[in-house]
């Protein structure tokens, strides 16, 4: 009995796949505007000022987190702060590293306010 073409195709080794990107050089392509241009000193007239690079267009401003806002409010007006609002301190993993494994959980429970 002859093998089906599907079975034969499964037995063939798969060709190797290379992740290669091919870039075609286009003579009409312009260099990007972000590419710095080097100008010889001879071309620059004496007494002219060379402008510094412009500021980046996107300046990411990270707003303060809720925790930071609440801590600032608590610091500014401690007498107006409600007594039932308590902020637990943030303790990182690096702080807990020197503490033994069995004691960590007990200490964490003690730090939590009920």
DRENKOLVO-272313 format. One record per residue (C-alpha): residue number from 1; chain; z, x, y. Coordinates in steps of 0.2 Angstrom, whole numbers. Each point is the difference from the previous one (the first is absolute). Layout:
(node NUM; "A"; (Z; X; Y))
...
! end
This chain:
(node 1; "A"; (0; 0; 0))
(node 2; "A"; (-5; 6; 17))
(node 3; "A"; (13; 3; 14))
(node 4; "A"; (-2; -11; 15))
(node 5; "A"; (-5; 8; 17))
(node 6; "A"; (17; -5; 7))
(node 7; "A"; (9; 10; -14))
(node 8; "A"; (-12; 15; 3))
(node 9; "A"; (3; -1; 18))
(node 10; "A"; (19; 1; -2))
(node 11; "A"; (-1; 15; -11))
(node 12; "A"; (-10; 10; 13))
(node 13; "A"; (10; 11; 12))
(node 14; "A"; (2; -6; 17))
(node 15; "A"; (-8; 10; 14))
(node 16; "A"; (12; 10; 11))
(node 17; "A"; (3; -8; 17))
(node 18; "A"; (2; 12; 15))
(node 19; "A"; (8; -6; 16))
(node 20; "A"; (-12; 8; 12))
(node 21; "A"; (-5; -6; 17))
(node 22; "A"; (-18; 4; 6))
(node 23; "A"; (-2; 3; 19))
(node 24; "A"; (-18; 0; 7))
(node 25; "A"; (-2; 10; 15))
(node 26; "A"; (-8; -10; 14))
(node 27; "A"; (-7; 10; 14))
(node 28; "A"; (2; -15; 12))
(node 29; "A"; (18; -2; -4))
(node 30; "A"; (12; 4; 15))
(node 31; "A"; (16; 9; -2))
(node 32; "A"; (16; -11; 2))
(node 33; "A"; (7; -1; 17))
(node 34; "A"; (17; 6; -7))
(node 35; "A"; (-8; 17; -4))
(node 36; "A"; (6; 13; 13))
(node 37; "A"; (-14; 9; 9))
(node 38; "A"; (1; 18; 5))
(node 39; "A"; (-7; 4; 17))
(node 40; "A"; (-3; 19; 5))
(node 41; "A"; (9; 5; 15))
(node 42; "A"; (-16; 4; 9))
(node 43; "A"; (-5; -18; 0))
(node 44; "A"; (16; -6; 8))
(node 45; "A"; (-1; 2; 19))
(node 46; "A"; (14; 10; 8))
(node 47; "A"; (14; -10; 8))
(node 48; "A"; (-3; -16; -11))
(node 49; "A"; (14; -7; -9))
(node 50; "A"; (-1; -3; -19))
(node 51; "A"; (8; -17; -4))
(node 52; "A"; (12; -1; -14))
(node 53; "A"; (-3; -10; -15))
(node 54; "A"; (2; -19; 2))
(node 55; "A"; (16; -9; -7))
(node 56; "A"; (-3; -8; -17))
(node 57; "A"; (-6; -18; 1))
(node 58; "A"; (13; -7; -12))
(node 59; "A"; (18; 4; 3))
(node 60; "A"; (10; -8; -13))
(node 61; "A"; (17; -6; 6))
(node 62; "A"; (13; -4; -13))
(node 63; "A"; (11; -14; 6))
(node 64; "A"; (19; 2; -4))
(node 65; "A"; (5; -8; -16))
(node 66; "A"; (12; -15; -1))
(node 67; "A"; (14; 11; -6))
(node 68; "A"; (-2; 12; 15))
(node 69; "A"; (-1; -15; 12))
(node 70; "A"; (16; -7; -6))
(node 71; "A"; (9; 16; 0))
(node 72; "A"; (-5; 3; 18))
(node 73; "A"; (7; -17; 5))
(node 74; "A"; (16; 3; -9))
(node 75; "A"; (2; 16; 9))
(node 76; "A"; (-4; -7; 17))
(node 77; "A"; (12; -15; -1))
(node 78; "A"; (13; 2; -14))
(node 79; "A"; (11; -13; 8))
(node 80; "A"; (-14; -13; -1))
(node 81; "A"; (-4; 4; -18))
(node 82; "A"; (4; -14; -12))
(node 83; "A"; (14; 6; -12))
(node 84; "A"; (-9; -9; -15))
(node 85; "A"; (-15; 11; 2))
(node 86; "A"; (2; 17; -8))
(node 87; "A"; (-14; 13; -2))
(node 88; "A"; (2; 11; -16))
(node 89; "A"; (-4; 18; 2))
(node 90; "A"; (-17; 7; -8))
(node 91; "A"; (4; 13; -13))
(node 92; "A"; (-15; 10; -7))
(node 93; "A"; (-2; 6; -18))
(node 94; "A"; (3; 18; 6))
(node 95; "A"; (17; -5; 5))
(node 96; "A"; (5; -6; -17))
(node 97; "A"; (-8; 15; -9))
(node 98; "A"; (16; 10; -1))
(node 99; "A"; (11; -15; -6))
(node 100; "A"; (1; -2; -19))
(node 101; "A"; (-9; -14; -9))
(node 102; "A"; (15; -10; -5))
(node 103; "A"; (8; 1; 17))
(node 104; "A"; (-16; -5; 10))
(node 105; "A"; (0; -18; -5))
(node 106; "A"; (19; -2; 3))
(node 107; "A"; (-2; 8; 17))
(node 108; "A"; (-15; -11; 5))
(node 109; "A"; (10; -16; -5))
(node 110; "A"; (14; 6; 11))
(node 111; "A"; (-11; 3; 15))
(node 112; "A"; (-8; -17; -1))
(node 113; "A"; (9; -13; 10))
(node 114; "A"; (3; -17; -8))
! end
